[in-house]
Amino acid sequence: MATRFLNMRNTIILGLILVFCVVGCLDEQIIDQTLIDDQLLETIDQASVTGSHSYFILPNDGEYNLIPNQDPANPISKIKIDLGKMMFFETGFALDPFDQSAKGTYSCASCHIPEAGFTPGRFQGIADGGIGFGFNGEMRRKSEAYDEYDIDAQGLRALSVLNVAFVTNTLWSGEFGGADLNIGTEEVWDKKPGSSLNTLGYKALETQNIRNFGLHRMIINKRVLDSLGYTEMFDQAFPEMDLNERYSELGGSFAISSYLRSLITSQAPFQKYLKGNKGAMSIQEKRGAKLFFGKANCASCHSGPALNENKFISVGVKDLYEIQSALATGESDVKNLGRYGFTNNDRDAFKFKVPQLYNLRDAHFYFHGSSKNTLKEVVEYFNEGIAENPNIPSNLLSPNFQPLNLAENEIDDLVSFLKNGLYDASFDRFVPDEVLSGNCFPNNDEVSRQDIGCN
């Protein structure tokens, strides 16, 4: 009896000890989490240009009044966004291809695949002259009906259009938009294809998209809109616009530009965290965020609300032509010169726009020349701080491009933040269920239709 009592007493004591240990461990975890959160928010505050982490909070869906860089001539509205959403994926506008075999087979989204972070699914986008899709655009390739320089492909990797509302002058070179960074570049506008449109006085997105219809061999006019079924939506979106402008590249640009400005990654874990949900990110992602805004110094360049920046720097990466199977580009491609290719200013040589960083985990190719294939490779490149392109003089490299001295576990933490903390998984909300033509999208060639499973 005494033995049974002693065993029971010992069991109770042991249980109480275990309870105290568990409670103690939980308390320690809560304290650790609170400490991490306090340190992270303090670090973000210090990196913010306003001194507050709220600077990095992006507008929620539907908060049109908070979306920056809107053109006064083109205020955002839901009908414009809905129209632009379908136009962006509509292959029915592809009516001026180099070869008639490609008529009606490509769209804006051919080079901006949602599942690939709204970038090409392969290292180089192909619109006109491309066939095939694969799973996420990775199997896109040149049609046998086209010679290399007849295709619509650019000598740089296409930038993501996510969070482009936070960009004042578009393209890697910042060529479009007559205001902001391009004040003082007026003398070169007439010398560069498309740049003369800056004289129209519209914002960068509107200007670029006017140009894009011709550049990407698309046609928009009243007859085309009638045939595809878009005329009524254009009337609803632009009731005050002159009819000659409404049913033209201008009306089309206004719609697509409104849609593009709505592509904001407001549902990424980092955004939820900034808005008060401290459980939205894992501990590793938080450690990575602290490195991003602190020791790794990423925010010295990626300092904008979308973790982009409206400036141009050189970090010494290789160019797209150096990939053996790159098309319609080469060592003499002016695009290899970055901002200099637009401004002809020596100080701009080899400098490229600082891009935004959301939803890049599915992109699989990084930098303007697609020279890296994983986010870890990108972080390792910056950690080493050694330029890989021998053509770029060291004095032209960004002064921030220096070895980071991150340990392997810190590299993994930073990658985790970039890969998961900045990933808005609900990007399907940016994709239409169908386009009015009834065509398959984003591509409508026979091979793509088979790949996509669209009849």
N, C-alpha and C positions, 0 to 999 in steps of 0.2 A: 504494500500500500504506500509506504514511504517512497519507494523507488518510483512508483507511478506518479506520485505527486511531484517529485523532483524533476522527472522527465517533462511533465506538463508545464512546470514552472520554467524550465530551460527553453522549451519550445516557445512559450509566450515571450520570454525575454529576447530570444533570437528573432522572433517575428517583429517585435518592437524595434530592434536594432535595424532590421532590414527596412522597415517603414521609415525610420529616421534617415537611413542612408539614401533611400529613394527620394524622399522629400528634400533632403540636402542636395542631392544631385540635380533635382529639378530646379531648386532654387539657384544653384550654381549656373545651370543652363540659362535660366531666365536672366540672371545677372550678366552672363557672357553675351547673350543676345542683345540686351539693352546697351551694354558697353560697345558692341560692334555697331549697333545702329547709331548711337551717339557719335562715335568716331567717324562713321561713314558720312552722316549728314553734315558734320562739321567740316570734313574734307571737301565735300561737294560745295558747301557754302563758300569756302575759301577759293575754290576754282571758278565760281560763278562771277560773271562780270557785274552782277548786281549785289553780290554778297549773300544771296539766298538760293537754296536749292530749288525753290519754286520757279526760278528762271528756266529750268530744264523741263518743266511740265508742258506737254503738248496739248493743244485743244482737243476736246472730245468730239466724237462724231456729231455733226449737226451744229456745233458752235461756230458757225460761219463768220460771225463778227470778230472772232479771235484769230482767224487765219491771216497771217501776214502777207505783205507784198501783193495784195490784190490790185488789179488795174482799176482805176476809177471808172473807166469806160466799160468794165466788165465785172460788176459786183457779183459775187457767188450767189446762186440760188439752187434749190433742189432740182428744178426741172433742167437747168443747165448741166448739173452733175449727172443726172440720169441720162441725158442725151449724150454727154461726153463719154460716159461709161460704155455705152453701146458703140459709139463711133470708134473708140480706142481699140475695140476687139473686132470691128466690122471689116471683113475681107471684101465686101462689095464695093469699096471705094478704090480697090487696086485695079484700076482700069487703064493704066498707061504703062504696062510693063515693057521691058526691052524686047521680050519675046512673048507672043500671044499665048503661048502655052501656060504662062504664069498669070494670066488675067483672072482676077478675083480669088487669088490664092494666099495672100498675105495681108497683115494688118500691122498697126503700131505695136501690138502685143507680140508680134513675131520675135521682136528683139527685147521685149520686156515681159518675161514670163513670171506670173505671180508666184508660182511655186519655186522660182529661182531668185526670189527677192526682187522681182520686177527688173531683172537683168537678163541677158541672154542665157539660155540653158547650156550653151557651149562657150568656148573662150572668145568667140567672135560672132556677133549677130549677123544674120542674113535675112533680108526681107525679099525683095524681088530677086528671083534667080535661085531661091532656096527651096528645097523639098525636105519632107520628113520632119518628125517631131521627137519620137522616142517617148519617154515618160515625162520629162520636164524640159523638153527642147534640146536635150543633149545630142540627139541624132540628126539635127538639122545639118544639111550639106548642100553643096552646089548641084544644081540641075545639070544634066548632061547637055541640055539645050543651050547652055550659056558658056561663053568664054569667061576667064577669070575676071577681067576688068569690065565685064558687062553687068555683073551682079550689083545689087544695092547692099554693099557692106562697107563699113568704115574702118579706118586704120587704127582705131582705138576701141577698147571694150566699152560698150554702151553703159552709161551710168544708170543706177537705179533711179526710178522716178518717185520712190517713196519719199515723203517729207520734202518734196521739191518746192513747196510753198515757202520754205525757209532759204531759198536760193534767189539771190538778186540778179545774177547774170549767168545764164545757162551754158552748158557744155563744159568739157574739161578746160577749155581755153577762156571761158566766160564771154564768148563772142556776142551773145545776143542780149539785147536790152541797152538802150541809149543812155540810161541814167546810172546811178550808183557807181560801180567800179569802172564803167566805161566812159565816164565824164573825162574828157581830154583825149579820147582816142578817135574823135570824129574824122580826122584826116585820113584814116585807113578804111573807113566804112565802104567807100565806093570801090576799093581795091580788092575786097574780099567777097566771094560769092555768098549772097544772102545777107551780109552785114549791112548793106545799104538800107535794108528794111528797118534798121534802128531809127531812121529819120521819120518813121511813121509816128513815133512818140508813144508806142505801147510798151508795156512791161515785157520782160524777157520771155516769159512763157508764151504770151500772145504772139510776139514777134517770131520766135522760133517755130511755133506751130503753123503760122502762115507759110513760112518757108518749107516746112516739112511735107506739105501736100505735094509740092513739085519735086522736092528732093527725093521723096520716097515713091514717086510715080503714082500718085493717087489723084483722082478727079472728084471735085465736088461742085455741082451746079444744080439748078432747079430740076433739070431733066433727070439727073442721077438721083436726087433726093426723092422725086416722085416715084421713080422705078423701085427704089429700095424701101419706100414707106416712111421716110423721115420728115417729110415736109410739114406735117402737122406738129411734130415736136419742135421743129425750128420756129414755127409760128408762135407756139406757146412760150418758148424760151426767149425769143427776141421780138416781142410785139412792137417795140418802138424803133427797131432798126430798119433802115431803108431796104427795100426788097432786093436790090442789086447787091447789097452787102450781106444781107441775111443768108441768101442761098449761095454763098461763095466761101472761099478759103477763110475769110474774116469771121463769118458766123461759125464755121466749123472750128476755127482756132479758139474762139471764145468758149465754145462748149467743152472742147478737150482740155483747155487750160483750166476751166473751172473744176472739171473732174480730177485733173492731176493735183490741184491744190487740196483736194479733199482726201488724198491718200496719206493719211497721217497715222502713225503707229501708236495710237493712244492707248492700246490695250496690251502693250508689252509689259512684262513683270516689273521692269524698272520704272515704268510710268505709274503702275499701280502702287509701287513702293513710295514713290515721291508724293503720291496723293494720300498716303497714310496707312496703306496696307503693309505693315512690316513683315508679314509672312509671305508676301508675293515672291520674294527671292530667297534662294537657299543661302546658307552661310557661306558656301564657296563663292556664289555669285556676288555676295556682299563684299567678301574679301577682294574679289576681282574688281568690283566697282571702286573700292577704296584705292587700289593700285592705279586704276585708270585715271582717277582725279587727283591722285597724289604721287607716289613714288615713280610710277611709269611715265608720268608727265604727258599722257595722251591728250588731255584737255588743253594743253598749251596750243595745239592746233585744232583739235575737234572741240572747239569752245562754244559753238552755237547751240541753240535749244535742241536741234535735231542731231547733235554731236557731229555737225558739219562745220564749215566756216566759209565765209565769202572772201577767201583769199587763195593765193596760189603759192605752192612751195615745191621744192624738188627734194625727193628722198632717194634719188639715184637708182630707180628701178629700170628694168629692161623694157623695150618697146615691143609692140604686138608683132611686128614683122619678124622678130627673132624666133617666133614659134614657127616651125617648119611648114605647117600646113595653112598658115595665115594667107588670106586671099586679098587681092586688090590693094596691097600695101607693100612697102619696101623701105630700104635704108634711107632713101631720099624723101620719104613722105613728110610733108611739112607738119603733119600732126605730131610727129615725134618731138617737135620743138616746143610743144606745150603752148603756154600763153604767148610766147614770142611769135608763133605762127600767125597770130591775129594782130598783135600790136607792133611787131617789128622793133620792139624795144629790147635792147641787149639785156637789161636787168630782168626780163621775163623769160629768158631762155631756160628751157627744160622744166619750167614750173607748171604744175597742174593743180586744178581745183581740189580743195580738201573735201572729200565726199562725206555723206552721212553714213552712219554705221548700223542702222536698224535692219533686221531681217536678212543679214548676210550669211547666215549659217548654211543656207541652201544654195548659195551662189557658186561656190566651188572654183571660182576664178577671181583674183583680186589684183588691184592696181590697174592703171590704164592699159598696161601691156599684158594683162592676165598672166603675170609671171609667177604667181603663187596660187596654190590649189586648195589650201586649207587656212583657216583662221590661225591655227597654231603656227604655220609657216610664216604668216604675216607678223605675228607677235615675236617669233624668233628672229625675224629679219630686223625688226626695230630694236630688239634686245642686243643684237650684235652691233648694230649701228655702222655697218660697212656697206658702202654702195656697191651694187652688182653691175652697174652700167659704166663701163670704162670711158664712154664718150662724154660723160658729164664731169666738168672740172669741179674739183672739191670746193672751190670758193663759191660755187653756185648752189651748193647743198644747203638745206635749211640748218640754221644754227642749233635747232632743237633735235636734229638727227644725230644723236650721240648714243653710245652704249648705255643700256639701262641697268645692267648688272642685276637682273632679276634671277632668282633661283628657280630651279625647275618647277617646284610646287607653286611659286608665284606666277610663272608662265601659265600653268594649268588653271590657276584661279582667274587670271585675266581672260583667258580663252573662254572659260565658263561664263563670265559676265557678257562677253561679246556674243557668244553663241546662244545663250539661253536667256539672260537677263534682258537683252535687247531684241527679243523675238516676239513679234505680235502674230500669234498663231491664227488669228481670226481674219486673215487676209481675203477669205472667200467673199466677205462683204463688199469688196472692191470689184468683184467680177460679176457680169450679168449672167442671168440664166440662159438668155438667148439674145441674138441680134436680129434686127427686123428683117434682114434679107433671108433669114433662115439658114444661112451658110454655117459651116463648121468654123470654129475659131479656136486658137488664134491663127491657125493656118487652115487652108482649104484645098491644098493640093491632094492628089489621090493617096500618096504615101502617108501624109500627115493624117488624113481621115482614117486610114487603116490603123495607124499608131494610136490615135485618140479614141478610136471606136465610135466614130461619128459617121453616119450615112447621109 
